[in-house]
């Protein structure tokens, strides 16, 4: 290889590393703005020489929040990429009957019952109140904190029977 080819390869490697770091920093900032942290987020060089953004391992709570952010942003990403903006676009994800979900806007915990005629999820409150519909993009999986907060109402409900 000539000195010029080595120089160009070095420049390309530096640009690749700088781009990976820029993307990693942008992802870290976006996650922090959403209240999430990926402790192992870093840039590493693969055996092939390419620079990779390593996301690392996370707790199920963090993974659930990350999935919620991605599902919620999916219609916007499609629109930005030139597709049609459709926040009501049917998502492939569907919860199992009895699965616990949290309405993200209110923090209200409920068990998934069924999907209504509009495609919204129908949740039955943990405290035994009336079921309510909620959009697929407006729910997330509960964290331990959500479950602990709901536990007193479930305990008092079972003792009052």
N, C-alpha and C positions, 0 to 999 in steps of 0.2 A: 504494500500500500504506500502511496505517496504521502508526503508531509501534508499536502493540501487535503487529501481524503481523510487523514487522521484528524486534522483540524476541524473539518466539517462534521465528522462523527462526534467529536468532543462538543462542538457547538450544539448539535442536535440533542446530545445527552443532557447538556445543561438546560436547554429549553424544555425538554421533556420533564426533568426534575422540577424546574421552576413552575411549569404548568400544573404538575401534580400537587405541589405545595400550595399553589394558589387555589386550586379546587378544594383541597383538604381544609384550608383556612376558611373558605367560603361556606363549606358544609358545616364546619364547627360553629361559625357565626349563626347560620340559619337554625341549627339545632338548639343553640343557646337561646336564641330569640323565642323558640317554641318551648323552652324550659327543659330541654333534653341535653344529656351529655353522654357521649360515647368515650369512655375513659381510654380506650386503646386506639383511638383514631390517630393515624400516623401515615407517613409516606415511607415506603420501603422499596428497595430495588430488588426486582425478581432476578432469578438465575438467567433469564433471557436478556437482562439489561434494561428492561422496561421499568418504569417507576409506577408503582401501584398504590392506590389509596386503600389502606387497610382499615376496615371498620371495626374489627375486633369483636369479642364476645360481649353480650349485654344481658341483663336480667330480663325475664319475660315481661315485666312491667314496662321497661324501656322499649323492648321490641314491639309491644302492643301499642304504645304511644306512637312509635315510629310508623307502624302500619296505618294507624288512624290518620296521621299527617299525610301519608302517601295517598290513601284512599280519598281523603278530603280534597287534596290538590289535583287529583287525576283529571277532572274535567278542565281545569285551568291549563294544565300542561298540554293536554290535547289541543286546546284552542291556540296556545302559543306556538305550537308546532305546526299550525296551519289547518288543524281539524276544526270541526264545528264545536262551539262551546255549548255544552249541554249538561248542566249540573244534575239533571235528572236521569242522565245516561245510566241504564241498568248495569250495575256492577255484578261481576261474577260471584263475588263472595256472598255467602248466605249462611247465617248462623243456624245452629242446630236447635230444635225445640228444647226449651228449658235452659238454654245457654244464658248466663248472666251478662248483661250489657249495661253500659252507662250512657245516658244522654249527655253528650259532651257539654252542651250549653248550660244545663241545669245541675248536673252531677247526680241526677236521679237514677237509681238503680232499679232494674227490672229484668224479668225473665222473658226471653223471646218466646212468643206464642205462635205467630204466623205472619205472613205478609198479606196486607189487605189488597183490595182491587186496584189501588193506585201504585202498588209496589213498595209501599212503606212498611216498615217493620212494626208489629204490634207488640208492645211490651206490657207485661203484667207487673205492677209494682211489688217490690219485696215486702212492703207493709200491708199488702192486701187491698189496696185501693182499686179504683177503676183503671182498666187497661187504657193505654194511649198509643197513638201512632207516632212514629218518628222516622225521618229519612235515613236511608242506609249510610249516608255520609256524615250523619249527625251523631253516630254512636261510636263507642270505643269499648274495649274490654276493660273490666274493672281492675284496679290495682288493689294491693293489700289494704291500703288506706281506705278505699271505697268500701271494701268488704267489712272492715272493722267499724266504719261509720254506720253501716247498715245493720250490723249485728245486734246492737241494743234494741232496735225496733223489731227485729225478728224474735229476739228473746222475750220481749214483753208481749208480743203477739201470741207466742206459744204458751206463756204462763196465764194469759187471760182466757184461754179456752177451757 
